[in-house]
Amino acid sequence: MEIKSAEELDELRNQHCLSSARKGYGVFKGYALPENFAKYQKEIEDLEVYDDDVWVTSFPKCGTTWTQEMVWCIANDLDFEAAKVDLDERFPFVEYCVLFGIDCPNDSLPNVRKSIEYLKSKPRPRFVKTHLPWELLPKQIRNFERRPKIIHVARNPKDVCVSYYHHLRLLENYSGDLDLHMQLFVKNKLGWTPFFDNILGYWKRRSESNIIFLKYEDMKKDLRSVVVEVSDFLGVKLDEDQMKRLLHHLSFEQMKNNSSTDHSALVSFLKSKGLCYNPGGVFMRSGDTGSFKSEMSPKMIEFIDRWTEENLAGTGLKF
């Protein structure tokens, strides 16, 4: 594994990560994001937030979709019929508009192209998704003027790295290999990085009454216990029959084959624009923990383990 310099990584990112919908990257309060974020940063900063909002926050590929579906179903009395509506419509992704700087209007997916406007149009209580770090959240959240419920979900960095690689090949036209992707990830060249700064911003505030911090690995190991924790946080009591039905609904096979949670509308749109480097890919692949072992070389694993140890020292956070 040949370690690239920062300058080499910038050049390789421009070669393998840009497209007609992604012209470049910028750095905002220390975080890498598509340069398009500059158009929307103030609008997100000044966004009106409500105490009855429910936000799911995460770094990409940490179990966000799974957590969103769990949260929405718990908060909506397990209305599985209403849950047939696309998750992106029920649970708007506030910075969606930042990702795809496509010139042509796309009225068929307003929740993507005009995501902030779409969120503002939703009735309360609103359900909001974001990958933004704490430092880039609306100021009403950061200064605790408003206290929406915030459910943060994190995942071990090796699985995140591999899952993010496949995600970018499918949705963001990434054409490089896993080795390059791993270096871009670790060296803070990909969207929403630095990874550890992003998740630690929420970890450090987990004692706030309106914030809970979940781990993907705990959801895989004992989903029932996590459902109980989230239900308590949201002030909802589930009986045993409701618990069983929800656990079935949230199983990987059900989620993977659920057209409202597989982001198929977005994938179809991007394919129509020629923006999928791997058009045969799927949004949900395996959902396993530890799957990185089959794709990462021993040197890559050692490299990320050392990086993880350095960044989590003294934080109390472990994966």
C-alpha positions in Angstrom: 0.0 0.0 0.0 1.6 3.2 -1.2 0.7 6.2 1.0 -0.1 9.2 -1.1 0.7 12.9 -0.2 -2.1 15.4 0.4 -1.4 17.0 -3.0 -1.5 13.6 -4.7 -4.8 12.8 -3.0 -6.3 16.1 -4.1 -5.4 15.4 -7.7 -6.7 11.8 -7.5 -9.9 12.9 -5.9 -10.5 15.3 -8.7 -9.8 12.5 -11.2 -12.0 9.9 -9.6 -14.7 11.7 -7.6 -15.9 14.6 -9.8 -18.6 14.5 -12.5 -21.1 16.7 -14.2 -23.0 16.8 -10.9 -19.9 17.3 -8.7 -17.6 20.1 -9.7 -15.3 20.1 -6.7 -14.9 20.0 -2.9 -14.5 22.7 -0.3 -13.7 22.8 3.4 -16.4 24.3 5.7 -15.5 24.8 9.4 -12.9 22.1 8.9 -15.1 19.6 7.1 -14.9 18.4 3.5 -18.1 18.8 1.5 -19.1 19.3 -2.1 -18.3 22.9 -3.0 -22.0 23.3 -3.7 -22.5 23.5 0.1 -21.4 27.2 0.0 -24.8 28.0 -1.7 -26.8 26.5 1.2 -24.6 26.9 4.3 -26.3 30.1 5.6 -29.8 28.8 4.9 -29.0 25.6 6.9 -27.3 27.7 9.6 -30.5 29.9 9.9 -33.0 27.1 9.5 -36.0 27.3 11.8 -35.9 24.3 14.2 -38.7 23.1 16.5 -38.6 21.3 19.8 -40.8 18.6 18.4 -38.5 17.9 15.5 -36.8 14.4 15.5 -33.4 14.4 13.9 -31.3 11.3 12.9 -27.7 12.3 12.6 -24.7 10.1 11.4 -21.7 9.9 9.2 -22.7 8.2 5.9 -23.0 4.4 6.0 -23.4 4.1 9.7 -26.9 2.6 9.7 -28.7 5.8 8.9 -31.5 4.4 6.9 -32.1 1.6 9.4 -32.2 4.1 12.2 -34.6 6.4 10.3 -37.0 3.7 9.7 -36.9 2.5 13.3 -37.4 6.0 14.6 -40.2 6.9 12.2 -42.2 3.7 12.9 -41.9 4.1 16.6 -43.0 7.8 16.5 -45.9 7.0 14.1 -47.6 4.2 16.0 -46.2 1.5 13.8 -48.2 2.8 10.8 -46.7 0.3 8.3 -49.2 1.4 5.6 -48.0 5.0 5.8 -44.4 3.7 5.9 -44.9 2.6 2.3 -44.2 6.2 1.3 -40.6 6.6 0.3 -38.4 7.2 3.4 -36.8 10.2 1.7 -40.2 11.9 1.7 -41.1 10.9 5.2 -37.7 11.8 6.6 -36.1 14.6 4.5 -32.4 14.7 4.2 -31.7 18.4 4.8 -28.5 18.7 2.7 -29.6 16.5 -0.2 -29.5 19.5 -2.4 -25.8 19.9 -1.8 -24.9 16.5 -3.3 -26.0 16.7 -6.9 -25.4 20.0 -8.6 -27.3 19.0 -11.6 -28.3 22.0 -13.8 -31.6 20.6 -15.1 -34.6 21.0 -12.8 -35.9 17.8 -11.3 -39.5 18.4 -10.2 -40.1 14.7 -9.8 -37.7 14.6 -6.8 -38.1 17.9 -5.0 -36.9 16.2 -1.7 -33.5 15.9 -3.5 -33.1 19.0 -5.6 -34.9 21.4 -3.2 -34.4 19.5 0.0 -34.3 22.5 2.4 -37.4 24.0 0.9 -39.0 20.6 1.0 -38.2 20.2 4.7 -39.7 23.6 5.5 -42.9 22.5 3.8 -43.3 19.4 6.0 -46.0 19.4 8.7 -44.9 19.1 12.3 -43.6 17.0 14.0 -40.9 16.8 11.3 -38.4 14.0 10.9 -35.0 15.2 9.6 -31.9 13.3 8.5 -28.4 14.8 8.2 -24.8 13.7 8.0 -23.6 17.2 9.0 -21.2 17.5 12.0 -22.3 19.3 15.1 -20.4 22.5 13.9 -22.5 22.8 10.8 -26.0 22.1 12.3 -28.5 25.0 12.5 -27.5 27.5 15.1 -30.7 27.0 17.1 -29.6 23.4 17.7 -26.0 24.2 18.5 -26.9 27.0 21.0 -29.7 24.9 22.5 -32.2 27.6 21.8 -34.3 24.7 20.5 -34.0 21.1 21.6 -35.2 18.7 19.0 -34.8 15.0 19.7 -31.4 13.9 18.2 -30.6 10.2 17.6 -27.0 9.8 16.5 -25.8 6.5 15.1 -22.2 5.5 14.6 -20.3 2.5 13.3 -16.8 1.1 13.3 -14.6 2.9 10.8 -13.4 -0.1 8.9 -17.0 -1.2 7.9 -17.9 2.4 7.3 -14.9 2.8 4.9 -15.8 -0.2 2.8 -19.5 0.5 2.8 -18.8 4.2 1.8 -16.6 2.9 -1.0 -19.5 0.9 -2.6 -21.9 3.8 -1.8 -19.8 6.3 -3.7 -19.4 3.9 -6.7 -23.2 3.6 -6.9 -24.4 7.1 -6.1 -21.5 9.6 -6.6 -19.7 8.2 -9.6 -16.5 7.3 -7.8 -14.1 5.4 -10.2 -11.1 4.7 -8.0 -10.2 1.6 -6.1 -10.6 0.7 -2.5 -7.0 1.5 -1.6 -7.4 5.1 -2.9 -10.8 5.4 -1.3 -9.4 4.4 2.1 -6.7 7.0 1.9 -9.1 9.7 0.9 -11.3 8.7 3.8 -8.5 8.7 6.4 -7.0 11.9 5.1 -10.3 13.9 5.2 -10.8 14.3 1.5 -14.3 12.8 1.2 -17.6 14.3 2.0 -18.4 14.9 5.8 -14.9 14.0 6.9 -13.0 14.1 9.3 -14.8 11.0 10.3 -13.9 11.0 14.0 -14.4 14.7 14.5 -17.9 14.3 13.0 -19.0 11.5 15.3 -17.2 12.8 18.4 -19.1 16.1 18.1 -22.2 14.1 19.1 -20.5 11.7 21.4 -19.3 14.6 23.6 -22.9 15.9 23.9 -24.6 12.6 24.5 -25.4 13.6 28.1 -27.7 16.3 26.9 -31.3 15.5 27.5 -32.3 15.7 23.8 -29.5 13.5 22.4 -28.8 9.8 22.4 -25.9 8.0 20.8 -26.3 4.6 19.2 -23.9 2.1 17.7 -24.7 0.1 14.6 -23.0 -2.9 16.2 -25.4 -2.8 19.1 -28.3 -2.7 16.7 -27.0 -5.8 15.0 -26.3 -7.6 18.3 -29.5 -6.8 20.1 -32.0 -4.7 18.1 -34.8 -5.2 20.7 -32.8 -3.4 23.4 -32.0 -0.5 21.0 -35.7 -0.3 20.1 -36.6 -0.1 23.8 -34.0 2.6 24.3 -35.2 4.7 21.4 -38.9 4.2 22.3 -38.2 5.4 25.9 -36.3 8.4 24.4 -39.3 9.2 22.2 -41.8 8.6 25.1 -43.4 5.6 23.4 -44.3 2.3 25.0 -44.5 -0.8 22.8 -46.3 -3.9 23.8 -44.9 -7.4 22.9 -47.0 -7.8 19.8 -45.9 -4.3 18.5 -42.2 -5.2 19.3 -42.3 -8.4 17.3 -43.9 -6.7 14.3 -41.4 -3.9 14.4 -38.4 -6.2 14.7 -39.7 -8.1 11.7 -40.2 -4.9 9.7 -36.6 -3.8 10.6 -34.9 -7.1 9.6 -32.3 -6.7 6.9 -34.2 -8.9 4.4 -37.3 -6.8 4.9 -35.4 -3.5 4.6 -33.4 -4.6 1.6 -36.6 -5.6 -0.3 -38.6 -2.6 0.8 -39.0 -0.1 -2.1 -39.6 2.7 0.4 -36.2 2.3 2.1 -33.9 1.2 -0.7 -33.5 4.7 -2.3 -34.5 3.2 -5.6 -36.0 6.4 -6.8 -32.8 8.3 -6.4 -30.7 5.5 -7.9 -33.0 5.4 -11.0 -32.7 9.1 -11.4 -28.9 9.0 -11.2 -28.7 6.1 -13.6 -30.8 8.2 -16.1 -28.2 10.9 -15.9 -25.2 8.5 -16.3 -24.0 9.3 -12.8 -23.6 5.7 -11.4 -20.1 4.3 -11.9 -21.4 1.0 -10.8 -25.0 1.0 -12.1 -25.4 -2.7 -11.2 -24.9 -1.9 -7.5 -27.5 -1.8 -4.8 -27.9 0.7 -1.9 -28.2 -2.1 0.8 -25.6 -4.8 0.2 -25.0 -7.1 3.2 -25.7 -5.2 6.4 -23.1 -7.3 8.3 -20.6 -6.2 10.8 -16.9 -7.1 10.1 -17.5 -7.5 6.4 -14.4 -5.3 5.8 -12.3 -8.4 6.4 -13.2 -9.8 3.0 -12.2 -6.6 1.2 -9.4 -4.9 3.1 -5.8 -6.1 3.0 -4.1 -6.8 6.3 -2.0 -3.6 5.8 -5.2 -1.5 5.2 -6.7 -3.0 8.4 -3.6 -2.2 10.4 -3.4 1.3 9.0 -7.0 2.1 10.0 -6.7 0.4 13.4 -3.7 2.6 14.2 -5.6 5.7 13.0 -8.6 4.8 15.1 -6.5 4.2 18.2 -4.9 7.7 17.8 -8.2 9.5 17.3 -10.2 7.8 20.0 -7.5 7.9 22.8 -9.0 9.4 25.9 -12.5 9.8 24.4 -14.2 6.8 26.0 -15.7 5.8 22.7 -14.9 2.3 21.5 -16.0 0.1 18.6 
